Amino acid sequence: MQETVASEKRHTVNGTYPRFTLGDQLTEEQLQFFETYGFIHFKNFVDRETVAEMLKESQRVQDQWIKEGRKMVNGVPIKFGTDVDGKTIVQRFAFLNHFAPIFETFLKEPKLKALFEFIGAPDSRIGENEKDGLVFNHYVNTANSNFSQLGWHTDALRDIFYGNKIMPMLNVGLHFDASSPENGGLRILPGTHNKGIATLLFRKVYYLSNKADKKEIGLTVEPGDLTVHDGRIWHRVAQSPFVGEKSRRRVMYIPIISGKYQPRDENSKPLFYQRFQSLTDK
């Protein structure tokens, strides 16, 4: 096993990384890789037919929200933008699981519970009604896009704005488009998840910093792939160098969390960082 982990470390340092398959339980190899690097990539978690159906449902909800003039869900602002054809689109959905059965069903997929072992907390759970629920991000680079990149940040910052101590958390992403580092996309700084509070708070300037880091890794994904990263790891979403259809990247995130149950509802208010973040999106 030590030789396997050492090999993976060389791959990661060189800018590539191993892919895995998620079963009913995590393997020792998967646990060790995640503990070391703070992220992991599972291939072919859902099939292409399911991907297509989810995209169709997201468009249905998008049309519904635009028609209603909806501005937020459970206190989380909705991000709108412009597609390649000039039409208004939703670029960031929150709590999408509350608006389409296919997403609610996805959250009940038994294999997702296998990921709880990465946290190891007895109260680990999928945040169906907490944080931002099931989030769907739609990045597209057009002249009037409002969401084509996202600056350096950690997801653990959210706990601080809730007035809580930082609790174990995972962000689990399901990808809907093929993407490689050459097309922008998710960038991760491996190993920054366990370096202490100073690194978590001050390694980068939250959301304002978008510059590439020589230690970052860009993920290469296909539709249906699942990626998982620790809530404390530094990451960003790089802007595509392309404009228009070739820049399109869609990914859905669900939080796996622990600690005090803090659901959000229609009476919840936006957190400060959510208002601030809207000023940094491009």
N, C-alpha and C positions, 0 to 999 in steps of 0.2 A: 504493500500500500504506500510506503514511503516513496518508492521509486515512481509510482503513479502520480502522486501529488507533486513530486519534484518535476516530472515531465510537464504537468499541467502548468506549473509556475513558469517554466521556460516559454511555453506557448503563449501564456498571458503577457509576459514581458515583451514578447516579440509582436504583440498586437493582434494575435489570434487567440482563440480559446476553444475548449471542447464543448460539444453539444451533448445533451443527455435526453433520455426518454423518461417521462414521469409515469410511474406505476402506482399501485395502491399504497406503497410505502417507499420512503426515500431509502436509497442505498448508503452505505458508509462512505463510498466515494463521493456521492453527491453532497452529503453532510460536510465532509472535510473540505470540498471545494468551496462551498458557500461560506463556511466559517473563515476560510482564508481570504477570500476575495470579496465577499459581500454581495455577489450576484450569481445567477445561474440561468442557463438557456435550455429550454426543453423543446424539442422538435415535434411538429405535427400533433399538437394537443387537440385541435379540432380539425375536421375535414373541410374541404373547400366549399361544399354545399352549405354547411353551417355558417361559414364565413359570409357567403353570399346572402343568406337569409338574414343574418344579423345586420349587414349593411342596408338591406332593404328596409328593415324595421327602424333603423336609426334615421333613415330618410323620411319615413312616415312620421316619426315623432318630431323631427325637425320641421316638417311642413305644418304640423299641428301647433307647435310652439310659435312659429312665425305668424301663423294665422291668428292665434290668441293674443299676440303681443306680449308673451311671457318674457320677463326680464331676469328672473331668478327662480331657483328651486330650493326650498328649505333654507333660505338665506344665503345660498351660494350663487353668485352672479353667473349668468350665461354669457359666453363669449360669442359674438356674431362676427361675421366677416363676409367677404365676397368671393365667389367661386370664379373659375376661369371663364365662365360665360357671363359674368357680371351679376348673377343672381345672389341674393342674400342666403347665407348658410349659417348653421350653428357650428362654431369651431371648437367649442368645449361644452359638452353636456355634463350635468351632475345628476346623480341619483337616477340614471337612465333605467335602472332595474325596476323603478316604480311605474314605468310607462309602457313597458312591453313584456309580455310573458316569456319570450325567448331569453331575455336577459335574466329574469328571475329564475328561470330553470337552470341557466348556466351556473348561477351562484350555488346551486344545490348539487353540482357535479361532485361525486364522492372523492375523486382524485385530488380535488383542491384541498381537502382536509389533510391529505398527506403532507402538505406544505407547512402545516402547523408545527411540525417537528423542528423546523428551522428556528422558530421562536422558543419552543420548549416550555411555554407558560401554560398552566392548566386551564386558564380562561381564554385561550386563543379562540378567535372567532372571525368570521367574515363580516366586515363593517357594512352590512346592508343599509342600515339607517344612521350610520355614524360617519364622521369626517365629511367626505363629499359623495359617499355611496359609490356606485359604479359610475366611473367617469369615462367619457368617450371623447378623445381628442382628435381633431381633424386639422392637420397641418397642410396648408397649400400656399405656395408663394406666388402671389399676384400683386398687382400695383396697389390694390386696396385691401389686401389681406390684413387682418388684425392679429393673426396667430400663426406665424411661420417659424418661430423659434421660442425657446424658453431658457433663461439664463441659469447659471450654476445655483444649485440649492440642495438642501436635504429635506426629506419629508418629515423628519423629526421636529423641525421648527414649529410645526402645527401644534404639538403638545404644549410648547411654551406659551403660545397665544391662547390656548385653552386654560392656562394657569396650572398645568399639570407638570409633574416630573416626566422626563422622557421615558417612554415605555417601549418595549420591543414591538416592532411593526415591520410588515412586509408590504411592498407594492408589487402587485402581480399584473403583468401586462399581456394582453392578447392582441396580436398584430394582424392587421387586415390587408397590408400591402407589402410586397417585396421591397426591401430597402437595404442599402449597404452604406458604409461610411462615406462613399462618394456622393451619396444623395442626402447628406445631412443625417438627421435622426439622433437616436439616443447615444449619449456619450457618458461613460462611467469612469470614475477614478477608483480602480480596484484597491481594496484594503483600507479605505478611508472610513469604514464603518465602525472600527474598533480602536480608534486612536485618541479617544478622550474628548472631553467637553470643549477644550480650546480649539481642536481641529474642527469639531462639529459647528462651532459658532463663527470661526474666523478664518477658515482655510480659504474661502472666497468671499466676495461681496455678494450677498444674496440677491439673485435675480438680475442685478445690474451688470454683472460680469458675464460675458459671452465668449471670451477668448479661449482658443484651443489651449490645452495643457499637454505637454509632451508625454505625460504619463497616462493620458486618457485612452480608453478603448471605445471604438465605435462598433456597435452591434450590427451584424448582418442577419436579417430575418426574412422569413417567407410567410405568406398568409397562413394563419393557423398556429404559428409558433407562440410559445408562452415564455416570457422572461420574468424573473423575480429578482428584486433587489431589496436589500436591507434599508429600512427607513432612515438610517444614519449615514448612508453613503452619499458622497457628493456626485451629482450628475447634472446633465443639461440636455437640451434638445437643440442640436445644431440646425441652422437654416440651410435649406437645400440651395446649392449653387444654380439650380435650374429654376425656370419660371414656367408656370402653367401646369398642365397635366402631369408632366414628368416629376414634378415636385411633390405630388400628393402622397401623404402618409397618414394613415388612420390607425389608432391604437386605443384599446380599452383597458382601463386600470381598475382593479378592485383592491381595497385595503384589507389585509389580515392583521388584526390588532389584538391587544390585551389591555387589562386594566379596567378602570371605571367605565361603566356603560354610559355613554353620552350621546343619545340620539338627537338628531335634528328634525325639525318639523317646519310647517309653514310659518310659524311665528319666530323662527330663528333669524338672527341678524348676521350680516357678513362680518367676518373677522377682519382686523386691521390689515393683516398681511394680504388678504384677498383684494382689498381696495388698492393697496400699494402695488400689488403684482400687475394690476390692470394698466398701470402707467409704464410698465417695463416690457409688455408684450409687443411684438412686431409681426 
